[in-house]
Amino acid sequence: MSRFDTAIAEQIWDMKYRLRQADGTPVDGTVEDTWRRIARALAETEADPGVWENRFYAALEDFRFLPAGRIIAGAGTGRSVTLFNCFVMGTIPDSMAGIFDMLKEAALTMQQGGGIGYDFSTIRPRGAEVKGVAADASGPLSFMDVWDAMCRTIMSAGSRRGAMMATMRCDHPDIEDFIKAKRDPARLRMFNLSVLVTDAFMAAVKADGPWDLSFGSKVYRTVQARDLWNGIMRSTYDYAEPGVIFIDRINAMNNLAYCETISATNPCGEQPLPPYGACLLGSVNLARLVSDPFGAEARMDLDVLDDLVRVAVRMMDNVVDASRFPLPSQAAEAAAKRRIGLGVTGLADALLMLGLRYGSEEAAERTEEWLHAIARSAYLASADLAAEKGAFPLFDVEKFLSSGSLREMDEDVRAAIREKGIRNALLTSIAPTGTISLYAGNVSSGIEPVFAYAYTRKVLQKDGSRTEEEVVDYAVRLWRERFGDAPLPEWFVDAQSLAPLDHVRMQAAAQKWIDSSISKTINCPEDISFDAFKDVYLAAYETGCKGCTTYRPNSVTGSVLTVAEPKVEPAPAAAPVEERPVRAATGGEVVYLSDPLDRPQALEGQTYKLKWPDSNHAIYITVNDIVVGGQRLPFEVFINSKNMEHYAWTVALTRMISAVFRRGGDVSFVVEELKAVFDPRGGAWMEGRYVPSILAAIGGVIERHLVTIGFIAGEGQGLKSDPRADRVVVGEKRGPACPSCGGYDLHMAEGCMTCLDCGYSKCS
């Protein structure tokens, strides 16, 4: 029998985690082979590898412990890959040479798929004097544009994408521009943004006092703290960014406050890290540890939980030694502190099995109890490892035990650390677990509530076709197995039906025993008032959260919608061009034609002049359109230049783009592909914006034409890939299309835009 509960779980294993040879031949015959491969690889450093291989295998079996996807896919493969998920890069120097050294390091890290975090507060503000060159600084946002272009290039090269997090202090002179940056839908699309909010700033907000914006020792201007706070809240209310990180709390509670200062996090926010810090992740599947689910004796088996956590800590500690790293500085940082991020998944399902309503006070109390038990077991296991293998190199017993997190720890745990030391400086973190939770049978993700108890997902098959499968939440499936078609009880709530403050209560309950941080999204209804929305953030601050991420569906961020397949009658063989089905710019229907459109004798069009800096000749771009059903659609492109060095590639580009346009449908993905091209020799500044290559500039010209004719709504509103899918939106509003499959089932979960149709996640 298959060890998988659902077909989709097995498909995810097959596509993402199963080891294959270079020609695609499977090496892992079954998921048991995958578990054995991981267990054997992580037991190699043990004095008795055979014993620990079996214990590690038992922890992995039946999806009870879920290492992060990089470990599942990479451990024991012999490949030069990192098993760490996320990194915070080095401090950016305030110099041109230093900035581009950091860009190179970021590119090398992202090439291996690592998500990275950066604090851009160290770059002088826009307009500041640059001594020695008689120029003014362009500011941190201009360099963020360069990072953004680099990330797009890594993507266009076919590498596994890694997300990026950019942070900026609330007292930086460019903070207002940072807050508003994502209002331009074409800008910084590869970044998540978060403001580093200090305790002093929050006090000034409450007092409605002044707030200095400064860099170095110079105050550039003074604003009202409450006005700046309202600006952050307004952008988040309307655009879902930036997030908020309570940076003073993070540093005050850090076990390593005596030897590091944190100013950035990984892309989803669950790992605040110092310069060159790296995190590895894994999750205990709480949904698998409930005995007698939905029964009179339903309970979390705390003895089994304790044993599982202790084995998981040992496995994750061994990952530090087994992993490779993109940069030597990252390897040194990991070895010096041996950070691990052990978290949970399936929390909401486990609560459901005990008859507890997610968000209730009783559920929060039970969550705190379970996370306390996990923290105890993890710290005691790490102390035992220190006695056996040695403490982490930077361990200082008195300073460590005096840190904010350890002051709250149980006295017997503190005594064990004082006696034995501790192997890992930090141990707990709650990360996004969307894919591994689906692989484990669609248990609820992380500490999030269940998003949907059942939904239809399109699954890509090996032959390129897609099939539809119902995906049912793990707890709901157990309910059905036990009670048949009996209706779900009232305590079955989902992310959309919960009050925002219920989300905050659960995050705060979990945070008390998590020494790093938590990736969580607080879902807010569209009609929440602005004042009530601000109260969510204040509640998160007052209840001890280390950060806050919300999502309010609206016309910009998108709404969760029901979708249905369109019924399109095939066109008669002799149908004139005007009767062929096409995509209207304002409609929801996308239909791809099997034959290219015929070219009329005359077409309307527009010619644009593009002058690339440092080029002796301008490029002229002509875009001609065809009118079908009253809608103007792009039909062909001509690109001309007197520079003969451009001749071959402009002809090739002309023919390729025109061929795509003549196929009809939503061809705006062409724009996104062009705009993603990065020239390693350098781009140029055009109209106040960094353009990474001449091809990207051409893409921008075509995009503006598509906006002008009404084919797309605005810059950045086209698709990033060709979905080749036909769908009809039921309802009046829809959000952005998924960049992977083109569907419209994107939702925010654990700080990441995630597609229910194909499993794409912005942060994976």
Salt bridges, closest charged atoms under 4 A:
ASP5 OD2 - ARG288 NH2 2.58
ASP5 OD2 - ARG477 NH2 3.48
ASP14 OD1 - ARG18 NH1 2.72
ASP14 OD1 - ARG20 NH2 2.48
ASP28 OD2 - ARG37 NH2 2.92
GLU32 OE2 - ARG3 NH1 3.03
GLU46 OE2 - ARG314 NE 2.83
GLU46 OE2 - LYS389 NZ 3.16
GLU53 OE2 - ARG36 NH1 3.14
GLU53 OE2 - ARG40 NH2 3.37
GLU61 OE2 - ARG3 NH2 2.92
ASP62 OD1 - ARG3 NH2 3.09
ASP94 OD2 - ARG124 NE 2.74
ASP145 OD2 - ARG187 NH2 2.82
ASP171 OD1 - ARG169 NE 3.05
GLU176 OE1 - ARG221 NH2 2.27
ASP177 OD2 - ARG126 NH2 2.77
ASP184 OD2 - ARG689 NH2 3.02
ASP238 OD1 - ARG234 NH1 4.00
ASP238 OD1 - ARG552 NH2 3.62
GLU241 OE2 - LYS182 NZ 2.43
GLU260 OE1 - LYS337 NZ 2.62
GLU260 OE2 - ARG339 NH2 2.37
ASP292 OD1 - ARG482 NH1 3.05
ASP306 OD1 - ARG310 NE 3.04
ASP307 OD1 - ARG55 NH2 2.92
ASP317 OD1 - ARG338 NE 2.91
ASP317 OD2 - ARG423 NE 3.10
ASP321 OD2 - ARG338 NH2 2.88
GLU333 OE2 - LYS337 NZ 2.65
GLU333 OE2 - ARG339 NH1 3.99
GLU368 OE2 - LYS512 NZ 3.26
GLU369 OE1 - ARG366 NE 3.69
ASP384 OD2 - ARG310 NH1 3.53
ASP384 OD1 - LYS420 NZ 2.57
GLU388 OE2 - ARG314 NH2 2.56
GLU398 OE2 - ARG418 NH1 2.72
ASP410 OD2 - HIS372 NE2 2.85
ASP410 OD2 - ARG376 NH1 2.88
GLU411 OE1 - ARG414 NE 3.63
ASP412 OD1 - ARG376 NH1 2.86
GLU448 OE1 - LYS520 NZ 2.81
GLU468 OE2 - LYS458 NZ 3.28
GLU481 OE2 - ARG477 NH1 3.75
ASP502 OD2 - ARG357 NH1 3.48
ASP502 OD1 - ARG505 NH1 3.06
GLU526 OE1 - LYS733 NZ 2.93
ASP531 OD1 - LYS534 NZ 3.68
GLU542 OE2 - LYS206 NZ 2.40
GLU565 OE2 - LYS458 NZ 2.57
GLU604 OE1 - ARG632 NH1 3.93
ASP625 OD2 - ARG632 NE 2.63
ASP625 OD1 - HIS705 NE2 2.94
GLU636 OE2 - ARG599 NH2 2.73
GLU636 OE1 - ARG662 NH2 2.67
ASP666 OD2 - ARG583 NE 3.12
GLU672 OE1 - ARG152 NH2 3.83
GLU672 OE1 - ARG189 NH1 2.89
ASP679 OD2 - ARG681 NH2 3.09
GLU703 OE1 - LYS675 NZ 2.82
GLU715 OE1 - ARG689 NH1 3.09
ASP722 OD2 - ARG724 NH1 3.71
ASP757 OD2 - ARG727 NH1 2.81
